[in-house]
Amino acid sequence: MFGVGFFGLLIVWISLVGWVAWAVLVALQALYIGAFGACWAMVSRRRSVTARVLLGAACWVGIEYLRSR
């Protein structure tokens, strides 16, 4: 829900192209935030603080890499 609210307000300007385009773009961008949340949920269960930090950063970079494609 955070991704929908965040991107819904952030990219409202795209509604100049059309509301359907806005809704599709918001949904796609929100899915990436959800994917990071799922990845972080798995990573944050690790006992080692170093592993949590490094794997958390790897999750973020991996999601950003997927967004760039």
N, C-alpha and C positions, 0 to 999 in steps of 0.2 A: 504494500500500500504506500510505503514511503516513496518508492520510485514513481508511482503514478502521480502522486501529489507534487513531487519535486519537478519532474519533467513536464507535467501538465501545465504548471505555471511558468516554467523556464522557457519552454518553446511554444508558447501560445501564439507567437508571431507567425508560425507556419500555417496557422488557420487562414492566412491570406491566400494560400494555395487551395485550401479546402479543409473542411472539418474532418473528413474521412482520413485525409493525409495526416492531420494532426493526431487523430486517435490511433492510427496504425503506428506512427512514430513514437508516441508516448508509450504504447504497449510494448514495442520492441525494446526501447531503452529501459523500461521498468523491468523487463525480463533479465537484463544484464545485472541490475542491482540485486534481483532475487537470486541469480546464480552465484553472485559473490556472497550473499548471505548464507546460502547453502554450503558453499565451500568453507566459509569461515566457521560455520557450526561444526563441521568435521574437524577442522584444524584446531579450534579452540579447546578441544577435549584433550589435547596432548599435555603431558605432565611437564615437559621441558619448556621453559620460557623461551629459550633460544629457538627451538623448533617452531613454537607458535609464531614468533616474530618473523622468522624466515619463510615459513610456509604461508603465513598470512600475506606477506609481501608477494610471494609467488602467485597466490590466488589473485591478488589485485592485478598484477602484471599480466597474468594469463587472460583474465576477463577483458582487460584493456586491449590486449592483442586480438582477441576475438571480435571486439567492437570495431577495431580498425579494418577488419576484413569485410 
